[in-house]
Amino acid sequence: MAAANAFSEKSDLTYSVQPTTAQAETSTGYQYQESGYKGLLDSSADINLHDINGRGTDYAFVYDGEEYRAVYEPDIWHIMDSYRIDNYYDLVIICQALSDIHPIHSADMTGYRTAEDMATEWQQHNLAYFILPPDSQWKENAKNVDFDPDDQGRSMLELFMDRAGD
């Protein structure tokens, strides 16, 4: 992974980043204040998230000069080739941009997932992608993150065990 210090191991086999900067909500979108380590993005406007076909289901955004595709279906976002983005701060900004358009319910269905929660799930997918061997039947699925209420707060191991039962 590009930022080896971006992940810190926890005892339950989940990985997360401990943010070192304060977050700020601005009129131009979610952004991080100027202190400590940050990513390539300053705000959600930087990704140019846009609806491809005008139906509210197919979106594109730009990150580090490359275009990515995001697909929305009721209460689920799918991001294609998400494993290629690994900076926590940028993940949060991208997730906030997606949530601003179509928020995803929380697991208890009483509220909505936060950008930080979604970014942590994204990290779990990235971790799985990078540790799975090339011939693994699950590697193809791990390269795309899917945000839905059922996966909120689940570790990479929990996600794997759920999919292994399929």
C-alpha positions as CSV (number, residue, x, y, z in Angstrom):
1,M,0.0,0.0,0.0
2,A,1.2,3.5,-0.8
3,A,0.9,4.8,2.8
4,A,2.1,2.1,5.1
5,N,1.7,4.3,8.1
6,A,-2.0,4.9,7.2
7,F,-3.1,1.7,8.8
8,S,-2.8,0.8,12.5
9,E,-3.6,-2.8,13.6
10,K,-6.2,-3.5,16.2
11,S,-6.6,-6.7,18.2
12,D,-9.9,-7.7,16.4
13,L,-8.1,-7.8,13.0
14,T,-9.7,-4.5,11.8
15,Y,-7.5,-1.7,10.5
16,S,-8.2,1.9,10.7
17,V,-6.6,5.3,10.6
18,Q,-6.5,7.6,13.6
19,P,-7.0,11.0,12.0
20,T,-4.6,13.7,13.2
21,T,-6.4,16.8,11.7
22,A,-9.6,18.5,12.6
23,Q,-12.5,18.3,10.2
24,A,-14.5,21.2,9.0
25,E,-17.7,21.5,7.1
26,T,-17.7,24.3,4.6
27,S,-20.0,25.8,2.0
28,T,-18.0,24.0,-0.7
29,G,-18.2,20.6,0.9
30,Y,-16.4,18.5,3.4
31,Q,-12.7,19.2,3.9
32,Y,-9.8,18.9,6.3
33,Q,-8.1,21.8,7.9
34,E,-4.5,22.6,7.1
35,S,-2.6,20.7,9.7
36,G,-0.9,17.3,9.8
37,Y,-1.0,14.8,7.0
38,K,-3.7,15.1,4.4
39,G,-4.4,13.7,1.0
40,L,-4.8,15.1,-2.5
41,L,-8.2,16.5,-2.0
42,D,-9.2,19.7,-0.2
43,S,-13.0,19.4,-0.6
44,S,-15.6,17.2,-2.2
45,A,-15.7,19.7,-5.1
46,D,-12.3,18.5,-6.1
47,I,-13.6,15.1,-7.4
48,N,-16.1,16.6,-9.9
49,L,-18.7,14.0,-8.9
50,H,-21.4,14.1,-11.6
51,D,-24.4,12.1,-12.8
52,I,-23.4,10.4,-16.1
53,N,-26.9,9.7,-17.5
54,G,-29.2,12.0,-15.5
55,R,-31.0,9.1,-13.9
56,G,-29.4,9.4,-10.5
57,T,-27.8,6.0,-10.6
58,D,-24.6,6.2,-12.6
59,Y,-21.9,8.7,-11.5
60,A,-18.3,9.4,-12.3
61,F,-15.7,11.3,-10.3
62,V,-12.0,12.1,-10.8
63,Y,-9.2,11.3,-8.4
64,D,-5.5,11.8,-9.0
65,G,-6.2,12.4,-12.7
66,E,-8.2,9.2,-13.2
67,E,-11.9,8.8,-13.6
68,Y,-13.8,6.4,-11.4
69,R,-17.3,5.1,-11.6
70,A,-19.8,5.0,-8.7
71,V,-23.2,3.3,-9.1
72,Y,-26.1,4.0,-6.8
73,E,-29.0,1.6,-6.1
74,P,-31.4,2.2,-3.3
75,D,-29.4,2.4,0.0
76,I,-26.2,1.0,-1.7
77,W,-23.2,2.8,-3.3
78,H,-20.8,0.7,-5.5
79,I,-17.4,2.2,-6.4
80,M,-15.5,0.4,-9.1
81,D,-11.8,-0.2,-8.7
82,S,-11.9,1.5,-5.3
83,Y,-8.7,-0.4,-4.2
84,R,-6.7,2.1,-6.2
85,I,-7.6,4.9,-3.7
86,D,-6.1,4.4,-0.2
87,N,-5.6,7.8,1.5
88,Y,-8.0,7.9,4.5
89,Y,-8.6,11.6,4.3
90,D,-9.5,11.4,0.6
91,L,-11.7,8.4,1.2
92,V,-13.7,10.5,3.7
93,I,-14.1,13.4,1.3
94,I,-15.2,11.1,-1.5
95,C,-17.7,9.3,0.8
96,Q,-19.1,12.6,2.0
97,A,-19.6,13.7,-1.6
98,L,-21.5,10.4,-2.3
99,S,-23.6,10.8,0.9
100,D,-24.5,14.3,0.0
101,I,-26.2,13.0,-3.1
102,H,-27.6,9.7,-1.8
103,P,-27.1,9.0,2.0
104,I,-26.9,5.3,3.0
105,H,-28.9,4.2,6.1
106,S,-27.1,3.0,9.2
107,A,-27.3,-0.7,10.2
108,D,-30.2,0.1,12.6
109,M,-32.1,1.9,9.8
110,T,-32.8,4.9,12.1
111,G,-30.0,7.2,10.8
112,Y,-27.4,7.4,8.1
113,R,-23.8,6.3,7.8
114,T,-21.1,8.8,8.3
115,A,-18.4,9.5,5.8
116,E,-15.8,8.3,8.3
117,D,-17.7,5.0,8.8
118,M,-17.9,4.5,5.1
119,A,-14.2,5.3,4.7
120,T,-13.3,2.7,7.3
121,E,-15.3,0.1,5.4
122,W,-13.5,1.1,2.2
123,Q,-10.2,0.5,4.0
124,Q,-11.4,-3.0,5.0
125,H,-12.1,-3.8,1.3
126,N,-8.7,-2.4,0.3
127,L,-6.9,-4.4,2.9
128,A,-8.7,-7.6,1.7
129,Y,-7.8,-6.8,-1.9
130,F,-4.1,-6.4,-1.0
131,I,-3.7,-9.5,1.2
132,L,-5.7,-11.9,-1.0
133,P,-3.6,-14.0,-3.3
134,P,-4.0,-13.2,-7.1
135,D,-5.9,-16.5,-7.7
136,S,-8.4,-16.0,-4.8
137,Q,-12.1,-16.2,-5.8
138,W,-12.8,-13.2,-3.6
139,K,-10.1,-10.8,-5.0
140,E,-12.3,-9.6,-7.8
141,N,-15.1,-8.6,-5.3
142,A,-12.7,-6.9,-2.9
143,K,-11.5,-4.5,-5.6
144,N,-14.8,-2.7,-5.5
145,V,-16.3,-1.3,-2.3
146,D,-20.1,-1.6,-1.8
147,F,-21.6,0.6,0.9
148,D,-24.8,-0.7,2.4
149,P,-26.4,-0.7,5.8
150,D,-25.6,-4.4,6.5
151,D,-21.8,-3.9,6.4
152,Q,-21.6,-0.9,8.7
153,G,-18.9,-1.4,11.4
154,R,-17.9,-4.9,10.1
155,S,-14.2,-5.9,10.0
156,M,-12.5,-7.4,7.1
157,L,-12.7,-10.8,8.8
158,E,-16.5,-10.4,9.4
159,L,-17.0,-9.4,5.8
160,F,-15.0,-12.4,4.6
161,M,-16.8,-14.9,6.8
162,D,-20.2,-13.6,5.6
163,R,-19.1,-14.0,1.9
164,A,-17.4,-17.3,2.5
165,G,-20.8,-18.7,3.6
166,D,-22.4,-17.9,0.2
